Amino acid sequence: MPEHPTHPLLTVANFVEVFETCYRSVTRIDRSVAPTDRLQDLRIDSLHLMEILVALEEHYRIRLVDNEEVARVESVSELHHLVAQQLDERAEAA
């Protein structure tokens, strides 16, 4: 998997691993997650999504919960893209 240009540890595979850990912890559902998985297919309701977002925020030290784009995220890969954007914005601000 290619690395993110400014965040080499944010490969899709790495993100999916972090997401899967959060997903399993929050939902108590033991299943593998793929980048192409739709959040709806993973049985993630709005409460679970908020808990996962908070866990991702803590892991990556970014803000997602109050980001308007979260409402449009439908898949794990789209969420990965949003996290990458947030990390880019943080890097640019530094």
Beta strands, then each sheet from edge to edge (+ up, - down):
end
